[in-house]
Amino acid sequence: MSTIVFLGGGRITSAMLAGLSLAQTKHRFVVHDRNPGKLRALSKRYAVAVEPDPKRAVHQAEVLIVAVRPSSVAELLHSVGKPNRPLLAVSLAAGVPLRMLARMLGSPVRWARAMPSPVCRSGRGLTAVTFPRALSPRDRRRVIDFFAILGQVIEIPESKFDAFTVTYSCSHGYHALAALAKAGQAAGLDRRVALVASAHALADGIITWREGKHSLESLLEEAATPGGIAATTMAAMDAAGYRKAVGKGVLAGLRRARASSRQ
Ligand SMILES: NC(=O)c1ccc[n+]([C@@H]2O[C@H](COP(=O)([O-])OP(=O)(O)OC[C@H]3O[C@@H](n4cnc5c(N)ncnc54)[C@H](OP(=O)(O)O)[C@@H]3O)[C@@H](O)[C@H]2O)c1
């Protein structure tokens, strides 16, 4: 059992705590946030200790999770100051590279980065992790094992982290669900049926692909008879710029992530 301290008690911390509660892990969790109201709400909802003082929070940590927005990382780490013992810290901040984290708070802190998804609240998370070359296998294992409680973990090079962050967001699914359901409603369905139909189209089809028995190409071929309704719908979407819109969206997200590393 380890004491895991979250600095920042916002959206992703709340989703992770929900997933961790579901998994009934034996770790002890402490959350620090500058908003007393958020700390009260978290301690009501989850089995966590809360600590309004950042230094005292860090003092308890065996593993530190930095979960504030990218623009708040410097200020937060400044308020924490250098701990007087070695400490493994994992930053969730999108676009803030390891070299910058080490510059803001260096040795004896050892940094890793992780990019979890709020879907981890259901235990079906996906987390990318990345490590500096010097990080020991033991520290790497600790980080991977911790995020594995919340779902799948993949290790990727830091140079791919921003592209992963932009691509894997569950917001894409919700966004597509909202757009498809709205189109279904415009075609005459009521909202509830439009949402159920759209969720089936997006989620259940994709789960079938994830089971790994069939290629994406063969599933697409099965679902869309040439010249039929699905093929006509897809062709019209592509002609209207569907793939272009997705590509442009991903590039805009990538530019936004890269801007964080220059701040
Ligand atoms: N949300 C996601 O789906 C997701 C997924 C993966 C990674 N992340 C990363 O996780 C980080 C947090 O995202 P989030 O969506 O959870 O943000 P959030 O909801 O804004 O939560 C951050 C919390 O930290 C607090 N905070 C900020 N600066 C602080 C400081 N100096 N001292 C103490 N508390 C401070 C904020 O308080 P205020 O409200 O007063 O600012 C807020 O309560 C981001 O860097 C993001 O890139 C998020």
The ligand as a Tripos MOL2 file, in Angstrom:
@<TRIPOS>MOLECULE
LIG
   48    52     1     0     0
SMALL
NO_CHARGES

@<TRIPOS>ATOM
      1 N1         -9.9640   16.4580  -17.5760 N.am      1 LIG1
      2 C1         -9.4310   15.4920  -18.3180 C.2       1 LIG1
      3 O1        -10.1270   14.7310  -18.9910 O.2       1 LIG1
      4 C2         -7.9470   15.2470  -18.3260 C.ar      1 LIG1
      5 C3         -7.4320   14.0370  -18.8690 C.ar      1 LIG1
      6 C4         -6.0550   13.8300  -18.8270 C.ar      1 LIG1
      7 C5         -5.2020   14.7920  -18.3010 C.ar      1 LIG1
      8 N2         -5.7300   15.9450  -17.8160 N.ar      1 LIG1
      9 C6         -4.7970   16.9450  -17.2720 C.3       1 LIG1
     10 O2         -5.0550   17.0160  -15.8810 O.3       1 LIG1
     11 C7         -4.8560   18.3520  -15.4340 C.3       1 LIG1
     12 C8         -6.1000   18.7840  -14.6630 C.3       1 LIG1
     13 O3         -7.2030   18.8180  -15.5310 O.3       1 LIG1
     14 P1         -8.6770   18.9650  -14.9630 P.3       1 LIG1
     15 O4         -9.5820   18.8870  -16.1280 O.co2     1 LIG1
     16 O5         -8.8730   18.0420  -13.8100 O.co2     1 LIG1
     17 O6         -8.6040   20.4860  -14.4370 O.3       1 LIG1
     18 P2         -9.5340   21.1750  -13.3400 P.3       1 LIG1
     19 O7        -10.8780   20.5360  -13.3350 O.co2     1 LIG1
     20 O8         -9.4190   22.6420  -13.5860 O.co2     1 LIG1
     21 O9         -8.8160   20.7790  -11.9580 O.3       1 LIG1
     22 C9         -7.6290   21.3730  -11.5110 C.3       1 LIG1
     23 C10        -7.8310   21.7440  -10.0580 C.3       1 LIG1
     24 O10        -6.5760   22.2080   -9.5290 O.3       1 LIG1
     25 C11        -6.8030   23.4320   -8.8370 C.3       1 LIG1
     26 N3         -5.5770   24.2270   -8.8250 N.ar      1 LIG1
     27 C12        -5.0500   24.9620   -9.8100 C.ar      1 LIG1
     28 N4         -3.9250   25.5680   -9.4180 N.ar      1 LIG1
     29 C13        -3.7220   25.2120   -8.1400 C.ar      1 LIG1
     30 C14        -2.7280   25.5380   -7.1890 C.ar      1 LIG1
     31 N5         -1.7120   26.3380   -7.4870 N.pl3     1 LIG1
     32 N6         -2.8400   25.0150   -5.9480 N.ar      1 LIG1
     33 C15        -3.8750   24.1940   -5.6590 C.ar      1 LIG1
     34 N7         -4.8490   23.8520   -6.5060 N.ar      1 LIG1
     35 C16        -4.7830   24.3550   -7.7570 C.ar      1 LIG1
     36 C17        -7.9000   24.0880   -9.6230 C.3       1 LIG1
     37 O11        -8.4920   25.1310   -8.8910 O.3       1 LIG1
     38 P3         -9.1910   26.3810   -9.6920 P.3       1 LIG1
     39 O12       -10.4940   25.8330  -10.2090 O.co2     1 LIG1
     40 O13        -9.3200   27.4200   -8.6340 O.co2     1 LIG1
     41 O14        -8.2560   26.7680  -10.8020 O.co2     1 LIG1
     42 C18        -8.8310   22.8960   -9.8630 C.3       1 LIG1
     43 O15        -9.6480   22.6440   -8.7480 O.3       1 LIG1
     44 C19        -4.6080   19.2100  -16.6700 C.3       1 LIG1
     45 O16        -3.2460   19.5390  -16.7420 O.3       1 LIG1
     46 C20        -5.0120   18.3410  -17.8360 C.3       1 LIG1
     47 O17        -4.1840   18.5430  -18.9620 O.3       1 LIG1
     48 C21        -7.0690   16.1920  -17.7960 C.ar      1 LIG1
@<TRIPOS>BOND
     1     1     2 1
     2     2     3 2
     3     2     4 1
     4     4     5 ar
     5     4    48 ar
     6     5     6 ar
     7     6     7 ar
     8     7     8 ar
     9     8     9 1
    10     8    48 ar
    11     9    10 1
    12     9    46 1
    13    10    11 1
    14    11    12 1
    15    11    44 1
    16    12    13 1
    17    13    14 1
    18    14    15 2
    19    14    16 1
    20    14    17 1
    21    17    18 1
    22    18    19 2
    23    18    20 1
    24    18    21 1
    25    21    22 1
    26    22    23 1
    27    23    24 1
    28    23    42 1
    29    24    25 1
    30    25    26 1
    31    25    36 1
    32    26    27 ar
    33    26    35 ar
    34    27    28 ar
    35    28    29 ar
    36    29    30 ar
    37    29    35 ar
    38    30    31 1
    39    30    32 ar
    40    32    33 ar
    41    33    34 ar
    42    34    35 ar
    43    36    37 1
    44    36    42 1
    45    37    38 1
    46    38    39 2
    47    38    40 1
    48    38    41 1
    49    42    43 1
    50    44    45 1
    51    44    46 1
    52    46    47 1
@<TRIPOS>SUBSTRUCTURE
     1 LIG1         1 GROUP 0 **** ****
